[in-house]
Amino acid sequence: MIVDNAVYVAGHRTADPPSLDETFEVMRERHGFAWIGMYRPSPEELQSVADEFDLPPLAVEDALKGHQRAKIEKYGGSTFLALRPARYLDADERVEFGELHVFLGADYLITVRHAESPDLALVRKRLEGDPELLAKGPLAVLYAVLDQVVDEYAPVINGLENDIDEIEDQLFNGDQEVSRRIYQLSREVMAFQRATHPLSDMLESLRDALAERDADVTLRENLRDVHDHVLRIVERADSFRQLLQNALMVHTTLVGQDQNNEIKKISSWAAILFTPTLVGTIYGMNFEYMPELHWVLGYPFALALMLALGFGLYKAFKRKGWL
């Protein structure tokens, strides 16, 4: 559905047309630009907007299907961007990824949102409070949308960092579920990398296009600032991936050490139990001629020998730390 539909002239909201036909007419008459926000539109709703603004069919198809990778594509005089916003859910301790599609033209900007994030109402409120920036047209709106998406990555970074810190504690506390948690976090970090890595190239492409058009210096500087934030986020995400790989290696090492300790214990007790069995087996062979066979103290001596050998082995293994 269309959640907001407005025409802006010289940085001010001048009309809230009730229909797309009227939006197009007002936009042309007043020489302004249209900013249309859509939230999970039906195919018919999106197609009506596409027909009115002559949106590229392939881009419209991508927006309808969803599940697109982050990308930027140019179609003649219009540009299509697919973004992957994200938010951290504290209650579930996981990252939820959304999808946002942006159609940019010379006199329009259309956003198609498929998730709760990002909050584009905040973007609209911010820009409407800054007429000087909004007067720069659809590119200014695109900058603000990108800035909001990137800003909302910060809580995700903090949430993932806290989760990794918890994993480091679990590693050395013997938590049996830590390997599953490492795997889940690794998948989330990889998905986050897929969402953020393409943004660097996308922003560079936009900056180059603005430079070729000799566009407003303020916009170029603003996009550069967003680009710097993206680079820092990408670096943090890459470091998280490395930390999780190291954590998995440490976990594997600790599991191996635990297994070795268990094997040592089992081997030690097996050796302790083997010695009395050996003595008993020899004396149970029932040969006629055997040492101490007719000795009165032969039986107590055999028992004492079994206990002594077992106790001696126990002390030896204990001293080595096997028991």
Kinemage of the C-alpha trace (Angstrom):
@kinemage 1
@onewidth
@group {chain A} dominant
@subgroup {mainchain}
@vectorlist {calphas} color= white
{ca met a 1} P 0.000 0.000 0.000
{ca ile a 2} L 1.008 3.651 -0.393
{ca val a 3} L 1.821 4.994 3.083
{ca asp a 4} L 2.809 8.509 2.002
{ca asn a 5} L 2.518 10.460 -1.228
{ca ala a 6} L 3.728 14.041 -1.432
{ca val a 7} L 4.972 16.626 -3.902
{ca tyr a 8} L 7.856 18.869 -2.847
{ca val a 9} L 8.777 22.230 -4.344
{ca ala a 10} L 11.858 24.205 -3.261
{ca gly a 11} L 12.268 22.025 -0.204
{ca his a 12} L 8.687 22.323 1.042
{ca arg a 13} L 5.800 19.887 1.019
{ca thr a 14} L 3.190 21.550 -1.167
{ca ala a 15} L 0.625 18.839 -1.816
{ca asp a 16} L -0.656 15.442 -0.643
{ca pro a 17} L -2.404 14.170 -3.781
{ca pro a 18} L -5.114 11.561 -3.188
{ca ser a 19} L -4.248 9.679 -6.393
{ca leu a 20} L -1.226 8.896 -8.508
{ca asp a 21} L -2.723 10.719 -11.501
{ca glu a 22} L -2.997 13.879 -9.461
{ca thr a 23} L 0.521 13.399 -8.090
{ca phe a 24} L 1.922 13.337 -11.596
{ca glu a 25} L -0.077 16.396 -12.647
{ca val a 26} L 0.844 18.483 -9.585
{ca met a 27} L 4.480 17.501 -9.913
{ca arg a 28} L 4.579 18.704 -13.539
{ca glu a 29} L 2.599 21.882 -12.912
{ca arg a 30} L 4.677 23.035 -9.956
{ca his a 31} L 8.021 21.791 -11.303
{ca gly a 32} L 8.682 19.848 -8.132
{ca phe a 33} L 9.363 16.209 -7.391
{ca ala a 34} L 7.291 13.388 -5.968
{ca trp a 35} L 8.263 11.209 -3.037
{ca ile a 36} L 6.094 8.114 -2.754
{ca gly a 37} L 6.494 5.620 0.051
{ca met a 38} L 5.061 2.107 -0.323
{ca tyr a 39} L 4.890 -0.697 2.236
{ca arg a 40} L 4.494 -4.271 1.021
{ca pro a 41} L 2.455 -3.232 -2.005
{ca ser a 42} L 0.380 -5.667 -3.994
{ca pro a 43} L 1.426 -6.335 -7.616
{ca glu a 44} L -1.465 -4.164 -8.810
{ca glu a 45} L -0.455 -1.226 -6.592
{ca leu a 46} L 3.180 -1.339 -7.650
{ca gln a 47} L 2.254 -1.756 -11.293
{ca ser a 48} L 0.030 1.329 -11.160
{ca val a 49} L 2.970 3.384 -9.855
{ca ala a 50} L 5.248 1.824 -12.479
{ca asp a 51} L 2.812 2.769 -15.255
{ca glu a 52} L 2.454 6.337 -14.002
{ca phe a 53} L 6.208 6.983 -13.688
{ca asp a 54} L 7.372 4.667 -16.472
{ca leu a 55} L 9.522 2.546 -14.162
{ca pro a 56} L 11.837 -0.086 -15.715
{ca pro a 57} L 9.937 -3.399 -16.011
{ca leu a 58} L 12.911 -5.508 -14.890
{ca ala a 59} L 13.379 -3.388 -11.771
{ca val a 60} L 9.653 -3.579 -11.017
{ca glu a 61} L 9.841 -7.354 -11.337
{ca asp a 62} L 12.746 -7.440 -8.860
{ca ala a 63} L 10.802 -5.272 -6.428
{ca leu a 64} L 7.800 -7.586 -6.640
{ca lys a 65} L 9.747 -10.817 -6.217
{ca gly a 66} L 11.968 -9.529 -3.414
{ca his a 67} L 14.884 -11.532 -1.971
{ca gln a 68} L 17.329 -9.453 -3.978
{ca arg a 69} L 20.968 -8.935 -3.148
{ca ala a 70} L 22.089 -5.393 -2.386
{ca lys a 71} L 22.741 -3.742 -5.750
{ca ile a 72} L 22.417 -0.653 -7.915
{ca glu a 73} L 21.255 -0.750 -11.540
{ca lys a 74} L 20.808 2.061 -14.036
{ca tyr a 75} L 18.068 2.097 -16.665
{ca gly a 76} L 18.380 5.129 -18.929
{ca gly a 77} L 17.282 8.120 -16.882
{ca ser a 78} L 16.298 6.139 -13.788
{ca thr a 79} L 18.232 4.234 -11.143
{ca phe a 80} L 17.130 1.217 -9.127
{ca leu a 81} L 18.637 0.284 -5.768
{ca ala a 82} L 18.029 -2.826 -3.689
{ca leu a 83} L 19.068 -2.424 -0.057
{ca arg a 84} L 19.157 -4.916 2.812
{ca pro a 85} L 18.363 -3.080 6.050
{ca ala a 86} L 18.750 -4.957 9.317
{ca arg a 87} L 17.759 -4.674 12.942
{ca tyr a 88} L 18.824 -6.543 16.063
{ca leu a 89} L 16.075 -8.234 18.075
{ca asp a 90} L 17.176 -8.196 21.721
{ca ala a 91} L 14.466 -10.599 22.877
{ca asp a 92} L 15.566 -13.327 20.430
{ca glu a 93} L 19.243 -12.312 20.235
{ca arg a 94} L 19.230 -12.485 16.462
{ca val a 95} L 19.448 -10.229 13.427
{ca glu a 96} L 16.379 -9.674 11.258
{ca phe a 97} L 17.022 -8.639 7.660
{ca gly a 98} L 14.561 -6.654 5.581
{ca glu a 99} L 14.459 -5.403 2.034
{ca leu a 100} L 14.076 -1.923 0.626
{ca his a 101} L 13.830 -0.997 -3.063
{ca val a 102} L 14.345 2.541 -4.307
{ca phe a 103} L 13.418 3.941 -7.713
{ca leu a 104} L 15.203 7.217 -8.440
{ca gly a 105} L 14.398 9.560 -11.290
{ca ala a 106} L 14.970 13.198 -12.167
{ca asp a 107} L 11.689 14.260 -10.525
{ca tyr a 108} L 10.637 11.352 -8.325
{ca leu a 109} L 11.806 8.949 -5.655
{ca ile a 110} L 9.769 5.844 -4.871
{ca thr a 111} L 10.541 3.543 -1.954
{ca val a 112} L 9.152 0.010 -1.678
{ca arg a 113} L 9.623 -1.380 1.827
{ca his a 114} L 9.140 -5.061 2.661
{ca ala a 115} L 9.984 -4.953 6.392
{ca glu a 116} L 9.664 -2.776 9.478
{ca ser a 117} L 13.196 -1.496 9.062
{ca pro a 118} L 14.200 1.167 8.124
{ca asp a 119} L 11.828 3.724 9.603
{ca leu a 120} L 11.378 5.986 6.581
{ca ala a 121} L 8.912 8.179 8.472
{ca leu a 122} L 11.926 9.449 10.412
{ca val a 123} L 13.713 10.185 7.148
{ca arg a 124} L 10.773 12.174 5.806
{ca lys a 125} L 10.423 14.091 9.077
{ca arg a 126} L 14.138 14.879 9.109
{ca leu a 127} L 14.172 16.166 5.547
{ca glu a 128} L 10.994 18.181 5.913
{ca gly a 129} L 12.720 19.884 8.832
{ca asp a 130} L 15.666 20.762 6.593
{ca pro a 131} L 14.205 22.543 3.510
{ca glu a 132} L 17.664 23.544 2.289
{ca leu a 133} L 18.718 19.925 1.928
{ca leu a 134} L 15.330 18.753 0.640
{ca ala a 135} L 15.451 21.459 -2.055
{ca lys a 136} L 18.293 19.526 -3.684
{ca gly a 137} L 15.707 17.056 -4.993
{ca pro a 138} L 15.388 13.271 -5.139
{ca leu a 139} L 19.133 12.767 -4.701
{ca ala a 140} L 18.908 14.398 -1.289
{ca val a 141} L 16.128 11.975 -0.350
{ca leu a 142} L 18.218 9.055 -1.583
{ca tyr a 143} L 21.143 10.227 0.554
{ca ala a 144} L 18.874 10.443 3.630
{ca val a 145} L 17.462 6.953 2.993
{ca leu a 146} L 20.945 5.481 2.651
{ca asp a 147} L 22.065 7.319 5.767
{ca gln a 148} L 19.126 5.892 7.745
{ca val a 149} L 19.806 2.350 6.554
{ca val a 150} L 23.479 2.625 7.507
{ca asp a 151} L 22.697 4.250 10.878
{ca glu a 152} L 20.376 1.359 11.749
{ca tyr a 153} L 23.287 -1.031 11.230
{ca ala a 154} L 24.967 0.361 14.393
{ca pro a 155} L 22.672 -1.460 16.881
{ca val a 156} L 23.186 -4.639 14.861
{ca ile a 157} L 26.950 -4.293 15.219
{ca asn a 158} L 26.592 -3.753 18.968
{ca gly a 159} L 24.252 -6.730 19.336
{ca leu a 160} L 26.567 -9.060 17.422
{ca glu a 161} L 29.528 -7.851 19.471
{ca asn a 162} L 27.705 -8.652 22.725
{ca asp a 163} L 26.804 -12.108 21.415
{ca ile a 164} L 30.426 -12.811 20.527
{ca asp a 165} L 31.523 -11.695 24.003
{ca glu a 166} L 29.023 -14.149 25.502
{ca ile a 167} L 30.412 -16.917 23.308
{ca glu a 168} L 33.912 -16.273 24.623
{ca asp a 169} L 32.572 -16.790 28.160
{ca gln a 170} L 30.705 -19.947 27.141
{ca leu a 171} L 33.812 -21.418 25.526
{ca phe a 172} L 35.684 -21.704 28.798
{ca asn a 173} L 32.677 -22.612 30.925
{ca gly a 174} L 32.145 -25.919 29.144
{ca asp a 175} L 28.761 -24.997 27.648
{ca gln a 176} L 27.734 -27.830 25.329
{ca glu a 177} L 25.556 -25.531 23.166
{ca val a 178} L 28.370 -23.145 22.261
{ca ser a 179} L 29.141 -24.817 18.914
{ca arg a 180} L 25.518 -24.390 17.789
{ca arg a 181} L 25.587 -20.732 18.861
{ca ile a 182} L 28.840 -20.129 16.978
{ca tyr a 183} L 27.311 -21.624 13.841
{ca gln a 184} L 24.154 -19.505 14.136
{ca leu a 185} L 26.152 -16.332 14.706
{ca ser a 186} L 28.444 -17.135 11.785
{ca arg a 187} L 25.415 -17.363 9.489
{ca glu a 188} L 24.099 -14.031 10.755
{ca val a 189} L 27.480 -12.356 10.274
{ca met a 190} L 27.747 -13.756 6.741
{ca ala a 191} L 24.254 -12.450 5.919
{ca phe a 192} L 25.228 -9.083 7.391
{ca gln a 193} L 28.348 -9.033 5.231
{ca arg a 194} L 26.254 -9.743 2.133
{ca ala a 195} L 24.018 -6.816 3.075
{ca thr a 196} L 26.805 -4.313 3.758
{ca his a 197} L 29.694 -5.182 1.425
{ca pro a 198} L 27.974 -4.065 -1.814
{ca leu a 199} L 27.117 -0.672 -0.288
{ca ser a 200} L 30.681 0.543 -0.666
{ca asp a 201} L 30.671 0.058 -4.436
{ca met a 202} L 27.132 1.436 -4.673
{ca leu a 203} L 28.084 4.663 -2.896
{ca glu a 204} L 31.223 5.055 -4.988
{ca ser a 205} L 29.121 4.672 -8.122
{ca leu a 206} L 26.681 7.336 -6.911
{ca arg a 207} L 29.499 9.714 -6.017
{ca asp a 208} L 31.125 9.237 -9.417
{ca ala a 209} L 27.804 9.921 -11.118
{ca leu a 210} L 27.353 13.109 -9.084
{ca ala a 211} L 30.876 14.209 -9.929
{ca glu a 212} L 30.230 13.699 -13.648
{ca arg a 213} L 27.092 15.826 -13.427
{ca asp a 214} L 28.950 18.440 -11.388
{ca ala a 215} L 26.226 17.991 -8.782
{ca asp a 216} L 25.932 19.796 -5.482
{ca val a 217} L 29.096 19.588 -3.377
{ca thr a 218} L 27.117 19.136 -0.146
{ca leu a 219} L 25.441 16.004 -1.479
{ca arg a 220} L 28.755 14.546 -2.549
{ca glu a 221} L 30.232 15.251 0.877
{ca asn a 222} L 27.206 13.715 2.587
{ca leu a 223} L 27.513 10.571 0.486
{ca arg a 224} L 31.210 10.421 1.311
{ca asp a 225} L 30.332 10.538 5.011
{ca val a 226} L 27.884 7.637 4.572
{ca his a 227} L 30.565 5.784 2.624
{ca asp a 228} L 33.015 6.207 5.514
{ca his a 229} L 30.441 4.776 7.925
{ca val a 230} L 29.880 1.821 5.619
{ca leu a 231} L 33.609 1.085 5.446
{ca arg a 232} L 33.841 1.020 9.244
{ca ile a 233} L 30.826 -1.279 9.481
{ca val a 234} L 32.269 -3.621 6.865
{ca glu a 235} L 35.567 -3.779 8.756
{ca arg a 236} L 33.759 -4.620 12.000
{ca ala a 237} L 31.712 -7.327 10.285
{ca asp a 238} L 34.875 -8.830 8.786
{ca ser a 239} L 36.515 -8.846 12.218
{ca phe a 240} L 33.448 -10.622 13.660
{ca arg a 241} L 33.793 -13.337 11.030
{ca gln a 242} L 37.439 -13.847 11.989
{ca leu a 243} L 36.618 -13.887 15.713
{ca leu a 244} L 33.969 -16.562 15.193
{ca gln a 245} L 36.357 -18.669 13.128
{ca asn a 246} L 38.927 -18.389 15.926
{ca ala a 247} L 36.266 -19.258 18.501
{ca leu a 248} L 35.340 -22.374 16.531
{ca met a 249} L 39.008 -23.414 16.385
{ca val a 250} L 39.391 -22.857 20.129
{ca his a 251} L 36.219 -24.863 20.772
{ca thr a 252} L 37.527 -27.720 18.634
{ca thr a 253} L 40.824 -27.649 20.534
{ca leu a 254} L 39.071 -27.660 23.907
{ca val a 255} L 36.848 -30.556 22.860
{ca gly a 256} L 39.951 -32.461 21.748
{ca gln a 257} L 41.637 -31.788 25.073
{ca asp a 258} L 38.570 -32.980 26.975
{ca gln a 259} L 38.489 -36.138 24.902
{ca asn a 260} L 42.189 -36.755 25.538
{ca asn a 261} L 41.645 -36.314 29.271
{ca glu a 262} L 38.769 -38.795 29.205
{ca ile a 263} L 40.874 -41.281 27.260
{ca lys a 264} L 43.671 -40.898 29.816
{ca lys a 265} L 41.247 -41.575 32.663
{ca ile a 266} L 39.756 -44.598 30.959
{ca ser a 267} L 43.221 -45.982 30.097
{ca ser a 268} L 44.437 -45.394 33.645
{ca trp a 269} L 41.542 -47.223 35.261
{ca ala a 270} L 41.845 -50.016 32.699
{ca ala a 271} L 45.525 -50.459 33.627
{ca ile a 272} L 44.714 -50.409 37.357
{ca leu a 273} L 42.036 -53.061 36.914
{ca phe a 274} L 44.253 -55.131 34.616
{ca thr a 275} L 47.010 -55.787 37.185
{ca pro a 276} L 44.911 -57.721 39.744
{ca thr a 277} L 43.264 -59.559 36.875
{ca leu a 278} L 46.700 -60.591 35.631
{ca val a 279} L 47.769 -61.921 39.036
{ca gly a 280} L 44.465 -63.689 39.551
{ca thr a 281} L 44.628 -65.236 36.079
{ca ile a 282} L 48.086 -66.659 36.689
{ca tyr a 283} L 47.090 -68.143 40.028
{ca gly a 284} L 43.940 -69.531 38.553
{ca met a 285} L 45.756 -71.657 35.976
{ca asn a 286} L 45.711 -74.650 38.435
{ca phe a 287} L 49.199 -75.964 37.658
{ca glu a 288} L 50.488 -78.499 40.121
{ca tyr a 289} L 53.813 -76.790 40.598
{ca met a 290} L 53.544 -73.048 41.135
{ca pro a 291} L 55.389 -70.709 43.536
{ca glu a 292} L 53.658 -70.294 46.892
{ca leu a 293} L 50.881 -72.680 45.779
{ca his a 294} L 51.051 -74.632 49.050
{ca trp a 295} L 52.121 -71.692 51.191
{ca val a 296} L 49.691 -70.841 53.937
{ca leu a 297} L 49.980 -67.128 53.263
{ca gly a 298} L 49.919 -67.526 49.470
{ca tyr a 299} L 46.317 -66.357 49.062
{ca pro a 300} L 46.679 -63.250 51.268
{ca phe a 301} L 49.965 -62.533 49.509
{ca ala a 302} L 48.230 -62.618 46.075
{ca leu a 303} L 45.515 -60.256 47.299
{ca ala a 304} L 48.091 -57.906 48.787
{ca leu a 305} L 50.067 -57.996 45.542
{ca met a 306} L 46.953 -57.077 43.539
{ca leu a 307} L 46.160 -54.168 45.860
{ca ala a 308} L 49.744 -52.954 45.888
{ca leu a 309} L 50.053 -52.989 42.112
{ca gly a 310} L 46.718 -51.216 41.686
{ca phe a 311} L 47.542 -48.595 44.313
{ca gly a 312} L 51.006 -48.062 42.807
{ca leu a 313} L 49.553 -47.476 39.352
{ca tyr a 314} L 46.888 -45.146 40.793
{ca lys a 315} L 49.554 -42.998 42.489
{ca ala a 316} L 51.667 -42.942 39.319
{ca phe a 317} L 48.769 -41.841 37.109
{ca lys a 318} L 47.646 -39.316 39.733
{ca arg a 319} L 51.128 -37.782 39.801
{ca lys a 320} L 51.052 -37.434 36.001
{ca gly a 321} L 47.659 -35.736 36.151
{ca trp a 322} L 45.804 -38.488 34.306
{ca leu a 323} L 43.410 -39.038 37.215
